[in-house]
């Protein structure tokens, strides 16, 4: 357990593990952390991206504070399950304004826009079919509630769900040629002030290592449009 002091916040952390029997483990963790604004976000000077678009920092930004509690279970057969709750206060996000007169001027600036609560459940199962193939299936569901402190930003609540599968397959006996393939599908995605409908994406990678893993080559392909 540790405590650190920053910007009038105590940031304690705590974790506890128990093994009810061989091959099974239950973990409980609680923690509070903070994310401090960087110099770019705090700088109040205008930074022009184009002649009609600029960014200006906010010297009054406050650090974001995140509280987390998680209960998880895993065993030696490849099963991992986790229930969690996250709370974020003083959430920082960049807002954009349009000024329309003779021309359109776009300005953006970061601000503390509200607080977020997310409660969810995550499940993963991994299986080694043979020394050359590892397969993983996972799923997650959560409910998120965003409460705005900015009058120009609306509150947002909703569910997020996803499923994913992946495989790591060594294509030779030397375990130097690896194929990684995965697919993730979001039935709904919600984070902060953004909510997205169903989408999915593929990812493929072919990796080769030589000279005792001191030299590596990778060929990667994915779906940039997230179909």
Buried (B, 14 or more C-beta within 10 A) or exposed (E): EEEEEEEEEEBEBEEEEEEEEEEBBBBEBBBBBBEEBEEEBBBEEEEEEEEEEBBBBBEEBBBBBBBBBBBBBBEEEBBBBBBBBBBBBBBBBEBEEEEEEEEEBBBBBBBBBBBBBBBBEBBBBBEEEEEBEBBBBBBBBBEBBBBBEEEEBEEBEEBBBBBBBBBBBBEEEEEBBBBBBBBBBBBBBBBBBEBEEEBBBEBBBBBBBEEEEEEEEEEEEEEEEEE
